[in-house]
Amino acid sequence: MSKRALVLTLHICCLSICATPSVRAEAKKSVAAVTSPCKEIGFLTEVSNQMRQRLSPLTQNLKMLEDEAAMYSVAAAQTAGQAKLVYTALTALASARRQLLHGEINAAAEQMKGPLRVIEKRVAQLEAVIALRAITALEAQQATTATTGRHWIHTSSDEKACAIEIHTTAATTNNCGADLTAGPHVTAVASELPGLTTLKLMPDSFLAAPKLQATVQGRGTMSSIGNAVGKGVCMTNGNSLGTATDGLGLKELTIKAENTPVDVHMTANGGQSDECEPLKTATPGLIITNKEVAHAICQNRKGEIQAQTPIGIADLSILRADATMQTIAQLLTTGSEDKQATATAKQEAVEKVFGGRDTKVPEIYIKPLKTQTITLQLASGKRTAKISDLGDTNNYAYALAVAFHNNKASQNEAAGKNPKEDETKAGTETPAAGTEEKKDGDNKAEVCTAVEEKDCDKNKCTWDKEKNQCKVKEGAAVICAVIKALLVLAFLVF
């Protein structure tokens, strides 16, 4: 062989090897173990369980957020000053996350609804077919008396016919046993489901009408058929089974078994792609096909959901970086969100709400609430409830009302007392500022209405050069007014 021929041969071999499709990855344990209709039911049941369990962490987070929103709103109702501002901000943050999480849960549940329904229908159909196929015997009953038959075998008029009923005995108990709950087709689903591309399912023909096979035996020339004297046999009148010279009988009737699962690709390119194979059936039929099952599982085999999380023991550094809290802080301090604000300005707004950059939020405001209780004097009796566990109980509405009453009573009793003495005590009843301060704040709002800078009161107001607007100076009076509005909203929402 010449050198050129050798090079050409090697080149062709290389192309042939490179063009050979890659060997398909070994079947997953959960798939390979599906070898019967019962095991398919076990596999599909576990798949649906895994899909539903994805919502479990979300519902747990929702419960925690409901508890947090209730706890902070009660704390806000029974405090004043800086503490009220902090708890109002935390109430708003927990409420915002709770609402977003509601939407996430609803969207995830809606996405799963269709596929879960397909799986449930498939399981129900498999169970029904298993019950019908679990026939222990197909028994031919005693034939009826012969009558004149239709001209079928011969054109003569002496053809006779008799009817033979076939009775069945089917199982009435579920014989799937451990196949429904044990084995790799169940235990390996949790770890393998996200990476599945091919399934093993019963063929569609298994769910269709069963095929029967009849074995018919006869003897002699069937010139006449007489009365039946044996099950499944028509023969000459007066003869006993075994001595008849002419007869025809149904010897055996069996159901042809089609119990071998087949490979069903969930993803495109014969299971080699990660993209789901499109479902070509436009209108669903009475039978849930294995392609429909594969498509339903493929769409939801991964489904990682990024959910809203509870606030927990959040440090100020975490709250400061939270975009929702930044918006809440701007609304609390200025009454509006500034879209042009820098990242630093947004973080400073949060710091202002919480009393400064060095405020230890968990130690001062959050942790003390975890053990705080509130007493409810009801007609049915006296109750003591932890304010951290009010989210899903009837006590929340009562606790909010009692907290508001206690704070109001405390303010009336402590008129003239310096509110700053109790502001840093989280969850305690701190008196609010005197009525004169409130009036002063209200007057500021009325005074700061000038349309020109020269008329803007410099003591009570400040001139916004960018907006050409006379505005109230940021201070306690403004914050109290914003808090008052948010508390009204809290009473309506919670």
C-alpha positions as CSV (number, residue, x, y, z in Angstrom):
1,M,0.0,0.0,0.0
2,S,1.4,3.4,-1.0
3,K,1.9,6.1,1.6
4,R,-0.9,8.2,0.1
5,A,-3.4,5.3,0.2
6,L,-2.5,4.6,3.8
7,V,-3.1,8.2,4.8
8,L,-6.4,8.2,2.9
9,T,-7.5,5.0,4.7
10,L,-6.7,6.3,8.1
11,H,-8.6,9.5,7.3
12,I,-11.7,7.6,6.3
13,C,-11.5,5.5,9.5
14,C,-11.2,8.6,11.6
15,L,-14.2,10.1,10.0
16,S,-16.2,6.9,10.5
17,I,-15.3,6.8,14.2
18,C,-16.0,10.5,14.7
19,A,-19.4,10.1,13.0
20,T,-20.5,7.2,15.2
21,P,-23.2,8.4,17.6
22,S,-22.2,8.5,21.3
23,V,-23.3,5.5,23.3
24,R,-26.4,6.3,25.3
25,A,-25.9,6.6,29.1
26,E,-26.8,3.6,31.2
27,A,-30.5,3.7,32.2
28,K,-31.2,5.1,35.7
29,K,-31.9,2.7,38.4
30,S,-35.4,4.0,39.0
31,V,-36.2,3.5,35.3
32,A,-34.5,0.2,34.8
33,A,-36.5,-1.2,37.7
34,V,-39.9,-0.6,36.1
35,T,-40.6,-4.1,34.8
36,S,-44.3,-4.5,35.4
37,P,-47.6,-2.5,35.5
38,C,-47.4,-2.5,39.4
39,K,-43.9,-1.1,39.4
40,E,-45.0,1.6,36.9
41,I,-47.7,2.6,39.4
42,G,-45.1,2.7,42.2
43,F,-42.7,4.8,40.1
44,L,-45.4,7.3,39.0
45,T,-46.7,7.7,42.5
46,E,-43.3,8.5,43.8
47,V,-42.7,11.0,41.0
48,S,-45.9,12.8,41.8
49,N,-44.9,12.8,45.5
50,Q,-41.6,14.4,44.7
51,M,-43.3,17.1,42.6
52,R,-45.7,18.0,45.4
53,Q,-42.9,18.0,48.0
54,R,-41.3,20.9,46.2
55,L,-44.1,23.1,47.6
56,S,-43.4,22.1,51.2
57,P,-40.5,24.5,51.9
58,L,-42.6,27.3,50.3
59,T,-45.6,26.6,52.6
60,Q,-43.2,26.5,55.6
61,N,-41.7,29.8,54.6
62,L,-45.2,31.3,54.2
63,K,-46.2,30.2,57.7
64,M,-43.0,31.8,59.2
65,L,-43.7,35.0,57.3
66,E,-47.3,35.1,58.5
67,D,-46.0,34.8,62.1
68,E,-43.4,37.5,61.5
69,A,-45.8,39.9,60.0
70,A,-48.2,39.4,63.0
71,M,-45.5,39.7,65.5
72,Y,-44.0,42.9,64.2
73,S,-47.5,44.5,63.7
74,V,-48.4,43.8,67.3
75,A,-45.0,45.2,68.4
76,A,-45.6,48.3,66.3
77,A,-49.0,48.8,67.8
78,Q,-47.7,48.7,71.4
79,T,-44.6,50.9,71.0
80,A,-43.7,54.4,70.1
81,G,-40.9,56.5,68.7
82,Q,-38.0,54.7,67.0
83,A,-39.3,51.3,68.1
84,K,-42.6,51.9,66.3
85,L,-40.7,53.0,63.2
86,V,-38.5,49.9,63.2
87,Y,-41.4,47.5,63.8
88,T,-43.5,49.2,61.1
89,A,-40.7,48.7,58.6
90,L,-40.3,45.0,59.6
91,T,-44.1,44.5,59.3
92,A,-44.0,46.0,55.8
93,L,-41.1,43.8,54.8
94,A,-42.6,40.6,56.1
95,S,-45.9,41.5,54.5
96,A,-44.3,42.2,51.1
97,R,-42.5,38.9,51.2
98,R,-45.6,37.1,52.2
99,Q,-47.6,38.5,49.3
100,L,-44.8,37.6,46.8
101,L,-44.6,34.1,48.2
102,H,-48.3,33.6,47.9
103,G,-47.9,34.3,44.2
104,E,-45.0,32.0,43.9
105,I,-46.8,29.1,45.5
106,N,-49.9,29.7,43.4
107,A,-47.8,29.8,40.2
108,A,-45.9,26.6,41.1
109,A,-49.1,24.8,42.0
110,E,-50.8,25.9,38.8
111,Q,-47.8,24.7,36.7
112,M,-48.0,21.2,38.4
113,K,-51.7,20.9,38.2
114,G,-51.9,19.6,34.6
115,P,-49.0,17.1,34.8
116,L,-50.2,15.8,38.2
117,R,-53.6,15.2,36.7
118,V,-52.1,13.2,33.8
119,I,-50.1,11.0,36.2
120,E,-53.1,10.4,38.4
121,K,-55.2,9.4,35.5
122,R,-52.5,7.1,34.2
123,V,-52.3,5.4,37.6
124,A,-56.0,5.0,37.8
125,Q,-56.2,3.5,34.3
126,L,-53.3,1.1,35.1
127,E,-55.1,-0.1,38.3
128,A,-58.3,-0.7,36.3
129,V,-56.6,-2.6,33.6
130,I,-54.7,-4.7,36.2
131,A,-58.0,-5.6,37.8
132,L,-59.4,-6.6,34.5
133,R,-56.3,-8.6,33.5
134,A,-56.1,-10.4,36.8
135,I,-58.4,-13.1,35.5
136,T,-57.8,-16.5,37.1
137,A,-59.9,-18.4,34.6
138,L,-61.9,-18.1,31.4
139,E,-64.5,-20.9,31.7
140,A,-66.7,-22.0,28.9
141,Q,-70.2,-22.8,30.2
142,Q,-72.6,-25.5,29.1
143,A,-73.7,-24.9,25.5
144,T,-77.3,-24.1,24.7
145,T,-79.6,-26.5,22.8
146,A,-78.8,-26.5,19.1
147,T,-80.9,-24.4,16.8
148,T,-81.0,-23.9,13.1
149,G,-77.9,-22.0,12.2
150,R,-77.1,-19.5,9.5
151,H,-75.8,-20.8,6.2
152,W,-72.1,-20.3,7.1
153,I,-70.1,-23.5,6.7
154,H,-72.3,-25.1,4.1
155,T,-75.2,-23.9,1.9
156,S,-77.4,-26.8,3.1
157,S,-80.2,-26.1,5.6
158,D,-79.1,-28.6,8.2
159,E,-76.5,-26.3,9.9
160,K,-77.0,-26.1,13.6
161,A,-75.8,-23.5,16.1
162,C,-75.4,-23.3,19.9
163,A,-74.3,-20.5,22.2
164,I,-71.5,-20.9,24.7
165,E,-71.1,-18.3,27.4
166,I,-67.6,-17.6,28.7
167,H,-67.5,-16.8,32.4
168,T,-64.5,-15.2,34.1
169,T,-63.1,-15.1,37.6
170,A,-61.2,-12.0,38.4
171,A,-59.1,-11.0,41.5
172,T,-60.8,-8.6,43.8
173,T,-57.7,-7.6,45.9
174,N,-54.7,-5.5,45.0
175,N,-51.9,-8.0,44.4
176,C,-49.2,-5.4,43.6
177,G,-47.9,-5.5,47.2
178,A,-44.4,-4.2,47.8
179,D,-44.0,-3.2,44.1
180,L,-46.0,0.0,45.0
181,T,-43.6,1.2,47.8
182,A,-40.3,-0.6,47.7
183,G,-37.5,-1.1,45.2
184,P,-35.2,1.2,43.1
185,H,-38.2,2.3,41.0
186,V,-39.4,4.1,44.1
187,T,-36.4,4.8,46.3
188,A,-34.1,6.1,43.6
189,V,-36.7,8.6,42.2
190,A,-35.8,11.5,44.5
191,S,-32.2,11.6,43.4
192,E,-32.6,10.7,39.8
193,L,-35.7,12.6,38.7
194,P,-34.1,15.9,37.7
195,G,-31.7,14.0,35.3
196,L,-34.2,11.6,33.7
197,T,-34.5,11.7,29.9
198,T,-36.0,8.3,29.2
199,L,-38.6,6.3,31.0
200,K,-39.9,2.7,30.9
201,L,-43.6,2.5,30.8
202,M,-46.3,0.0,29.8
203,P,-47.1,0.1,26.0
204,D,-50.3,1.9,25.1
205,S,-51.7,-1.4,23.8
206,F,-51.7,-2.7,27.4
207,L,-54.4,-0.1,28.2
208,A,-56.4,-0.9,25.1
209,A,-58.9,-3.8,24.7
210,P,-57.2,-7.1,25.5
211,K,-56.6,-9.6,22.7
212,L,-58.2,-13.0,23.2
213,Q,-57.0,-16.3,21.7
214,A,-59.6,-19.1,21.2
215,T,-58.7,-22.7,20.7
216,V,-61.5,-24.6,18.9
217,Q,-61.6,-28.4,18.6
218,G,-63.9,-30.5,16.5
219,R,-64.4,-34.1,15.3
220,G,-66.1,-35.6,12.3
221,T,-68.1,-34.0,9.6
222,M,-70.4,-31.5,11.1
223,S,-73.5,-32.5,9.2
224,S,-75.6,-31.9,12.3
225,I,-75.1,-30.5,15.8
226,G,-77.3,-31.8,18.6
227,N,-78.0,-30.9,22.2
228,A,-75.0,-30.0,24.4
229,V,-74.0,-32.5,27.1
230,G,-70.6,-31.0,28.0
231,K,-69.2,-27.6,28.7
232,G,-68.1,-25.8,25.7
233,V,-69.0,-28.6,23.3
234,C,-71.8,-29.0,20.7
235,M,-72.2,-32.5,19.3
236,T,-74.5,-35.1,18.0
237,N,-77.8,-35.7,19.9
238,G,-77.7,-38.3,22.5
239,N,-73.9,-38.8,22.6
240,S,-71.8,-38.4,25.6
241,L,-68.6,-36.4,25.7
242,G,-65.9,-38.7,24.4
243,T,-68.1,-41.0,22.3
244,A,-69.6,-38.5,19.9
245,T,-68.8,-39.0,16.2
246,D,-69.5,-35.4,15.3
247,G,-68.8,-32.4,17.5
248,L,-67.3,-29.0,17.8
249,G,-66.2,-27.3,21.0
250,L,-64.4,-24.3,22.4
251,K,-61.5,-25.8,24.1
252,E,-59.7,-22.8,25.5
253,L,-59.9,-19.0,25.6
254,T,-56.9,-17.0,26.9
255,I,-55.8,-13.3,27.1
256,K,-52.6,-12.6,25.2
257,A,-50.1,-11.1,27.7
258,E,-48.6,-7.6,26.8
259,N,-46.8,-6.9,30.1
260,T,-43.4,-5.8,28.9
261,P,-42.6,-2.1,29.4
262,V,-41.1,-0.1,26.6
263,D,-38.6,2.8,26.4
264,V,-40.3,6.2,26.2
265,H,-38.0,9.2,25.5
266,M,-39.0,12.3,27.4
267,T,-36.5,14.6,25.7
268,A,-35.7,15.3,22.1
269,N,-33.2,13.4,19.9
270,G,-34.1,10.1,21.4
271,G,-33.4,11.1,25.0
272,Q,-30.0,12.6,24.1
273,S,-31.2,16.2,24.6
274,D,-32.2,18.1,27.7
275,E,-35.1,19.7,25.9
276,C,-38.5,18.1,26.4
277,E,-40.0,16.2,23.4
278,P,-43.0,18.2,22.1
279,L,-46.4,16.5,22.6
280,K,-47.8,15.9,19.1
281,T,-51.3,14.8,20.2
282,A,-53.6,17.8,19.8
283,T,-56.7,16.3,21.5
284,P,-56.3,14.0,24.5
285,G,-58.1,10.7,24.2
286,L,-59.7,8.4,26.7
287,I,-56.4,6.6,27.3
288,I,-53.4,8.4,28.8
289,T,-50.6,7.4,26.5
290,N,-47.0,6.8,27.6
291,K,-46.0,9.9,25.6
292,E,-48.4,12.1,27.5
293,V,-46.9,10.7,30.8
294,A,-43.4,11.3,29.6
295,H,-44.2,14.9,28.6
296,A,-45.9,15.6,31.9
297,I,-42.9,14.4,33.9
298,C,-40.4,16.1,31.7
299,Q,-41.9,19.5,32.2
300,N,-41.7,19.2,36.0
301,R,-38.7,16.9,36.6
302,K,-36.5,19.8,37.8
303,G,-38.6,22.6,39.0
304,E,-36.3,24.3,41.5
305,I,-38.2,27.3,43.0
306,Q,-36.5,30.4,44.3
307,A,-38.8,31.4,47.1
308,Q,-39.2,34.4,49.4
309,T,-37.6,33.7,52.8
310,P,-38.5,34.8,56.3
311,I,-36.7,37.8,57.8
312,G,-35.4,35.8,60.8
313,I,-32.7,37.3,63.0
314,A,-31.6,39.7,60.3
315,D,-28.7,42.0,60.8
316,L,-28.8,45.6,59.7
317,S,-26.2,44.8,57.0
318,I,-28.7,42.4,55.4
319,L,-31.7,44.7,55.8
320,R,-29.7,47.6,54.3
321,A,-29.0,45.6,51.1
322,D,-32.6,44.4,50.7
323,A,-34.2,46.3,47.7
324,T,-37.7,46.0,49.2
325,M,-36.6,47.3,52.5
326,Q,-34.9,50.2,50.7
327,T,-38.2,51.2,49.1
328,I,-40.0,50.8,52.5
329,A,-37.5,53.0,54.2
330,Q,-37.9,55.8,51.6
331,L,-41.7,55.7,51.9
332,L,-41.4,55.8,55.7
333,T,-39.0,58.7,55.8
334,T,-40.1,60.8,52.8
335,G,-43.5,59.5,51.7
336,S,-42.3,58.6,48.2
337,E,-39.8,56.4,46.4
338,D,-36.9,58.2,44.7
339,K,-36.0,56.3,41.6
340,Q,-33.0,58.5,41.0
341,A,-31.5,57.8,44.5
342,T,-28.1,56.2,44.5
343,A,-27.4,52.9,46.1
344,T,-25.7,54.7,49.0
345,A,-28.7,56.9,49.6
346,K,-31.0,54.0,49.6
347,Q,-28.9,52.2,52.2
348,E,-28.7,55.4,54.3
349,A,-32.5,55.6,54.3
350,V,-32.7,52.1,55.8
351,E,-30.1,53.0,58.4
352,K,-32.1,56.1,59.4
353,V,-35.2,53.9,59.9
354,F,-33.3,51.6,62.2
355,G,-31.6,54.4,64.2
356,G,-28.2,54.5,62.6
357,R,-25.5,52.4,61.0
358,D,-24.3,50.8,64.2
359,T,-27.7,49.7,65.5
360,K,-27.8,46.1,66.6
361,V,-31.2,45.2,65.2
362,P,-31.4,41.6,66.3
363,E,-30.4,42.3,69.9
364,I,-32.5,45.4,70.4
365,Y,-35.6,44.7,68.3
366,I,-36.0,41.2,67.1
367,K,-34.7,38.7,69.7
368,P,-36.7,40.2,72.6
369,L,-40.0,39.6,70.7
370,K,-39.3,35.9,70.5
371,T,-40.2,35.4,74.2
372,Q,-42.6,38.2,74.7
373,T,-46.2,37.4,75.6
374,I,-49.5,39.4,75.6
375,T,-52.5,38.9,77.9
376,L,-55.9,38.7,76.4
377,Q,-58.9,39.3,78.7
378,L,-61.8,37.7,76.9
379,A,-65.3,36.8,78.0
380,S,-64.3,33.1,77.6
381,G,-61.4,33.5,79.9
382,K,-57.9,34.9,80.2
383,R,-55.4,33.9,77.6
384,T,-51.7,34.5,77.4
385,A,-50.1,34.2,73.9
386,K,-46.6,34.5,72.5
387,I,-46.6,37.3,69.9
388,S,-44.2,35.3,67.8
389,D,-46.9,32.6,67.3
390,L,-49.9,34.6,66.2
391,G,-49.8,34.2,62.5
392,D,-52.4,31.4,62.1
393,T,-54.5,31.7,65.2
394,N,-57.6,33.7,66.2
395,N,-55.5,35.3,68.9
396,Y,-53.8,37.7,66.4
397,A,-56.7,40.0,65.9
398,Y,-57.3,40.2,69.6
399,A,-53.6,40.7,70.4
400,L,-53.4,43.6,67.9
401,A,-56.4,45.3,69.5
402,V,-55.1,44.8,73.0
403,A,-51.6,46.1,72.0
404,F,-53.2,49.2,70.5
405,H,-55.3,49.7,73.7
406,N,-52.4,49.2,76.0
407,N,-50.2,51.7,74.1
408,K,-52.9,54.3,74.1
409,A,-53.6,53.8,77.8
410,S,-49.9,54.0,78.5
411,Q,-49.6,57.3,76.6
412,N,-52.5,58.8,78.6
413,E,-51.0,57.7,81.9
414,A,-47.5,58.9,81.1
415,A,-48.4,62.3,79.7
416,G,-45.3,64.6,79.8
417,K,-42.9,61.7,80.3
418,N,-39.8,61.7,78.1
419,P,-40.5,59.1,75.4
420,K,-36.8,58.5,74.8
421,E,-36.5,56.6,78.1
422,D,-38.3,53.6,76.7
423,E,-37.7,53.8,72.9
424,T,-34.8,51.3,72.9
425,K,-36.7,48.7,74.9
426,A,-38.1,46.5,72.2
427,G,-41.7,45.3,72.7
428,T,-42.3,47.6,75.7
429,E,-45.1,50.1,75.9
430,T,-43.4,53.4,75.2
431,P,-45.3,56.7,75.5
432,A,-45.6,58.7,72.3
433,A,-44.7,62.4,72.0
434,G,-47.0,65.0,73.5
435,T,-49.9,66.5,71.7
436,E,-48.0,69.7,71.2
437,E,-45.3,68.0,69.2
438,K,-48.0,66.4,67.0
439,K,-49.7,69.7,66.5
440,D,-46.3,71.3,65.6
441,G,-45.8,68.6,63.0
442,D,-49.2,69.2,61.5
443,N,-48.6,72.9,61.4
444,K,-45.3,72.4,59.6
445,A,-47.1,70.6,56.9
446,E,-49.5,73.5,56.5
447,V,-46.8,76.1,56.6
448,C,-44.5,74.5,54.0
449,T,-46.8,75.3,51.0
450,A,-44.9,78.3,49.6
451,V,-44.4,78.2,45.8
452,E,-41.3,80.5,45.9
453,E,-38.0,80.0,47.8
454,K,-38.2,83.5,49.4
455,D,-41.6,82.6,51.0
456,C,-40.4,79.1,52.3
457,D,-40.1,79.2,56.1
458,K,-36.5,78.4,56.8
459,N,-37.1,77.3,60.4
460,K,-39.8,74.7,59.7
461,C,-39.2,74.0,56.0
462,T,-36.5,73.4,53.4
463,W,-36.4,74.4,49.7
464,D,-35.9,71.5,47.2
465,K,-34.0,73.2,44.4
466,E,-34.3,70.3,42.0
467,K,-38.1,70.2,42.3
468,N,-38.6,73.9,43.1
469,Q,-40.8,72.9,46.0
470,C,-41.1,73.9,49.7
471,K,-41.0,70.8,51.8
472,V,-41.3,69.9,55.5
473,K,-37.9,69.3,57.1
474,E,-37.3,65.6,57.7
475,G,-37.7,64.9,61.4
476,A,-39.8,63.2,64.1
477,A,-43.0,64.9,63.1
478,V,-42.8,63.7,59.5
479,I,-41.9,60.2,60.6
480,C,-44.8,60.0,63.0
481,A,-47.2,61.1,60.3
482,V,-45.9,58.4,57.9
483,I,-46.1,55.8,60.7
484,K,-49.7,56.9,61.5
485,A,-50.7,56.3,57.8
486,L,-48.9,52.9,57.7
487,L,-50.6,51.8,61.0
488,V,-54.0,52.5,59.5
489,L,-53.0,50.4,56.5
490,A,-51.8,47.7,58.8
491,F,-55.2,47.6,60.6
492,L,-56.9,47.2,57.2
493,V,-54.5,44.5,55.8
494,F,-53.7,42.3,58.8
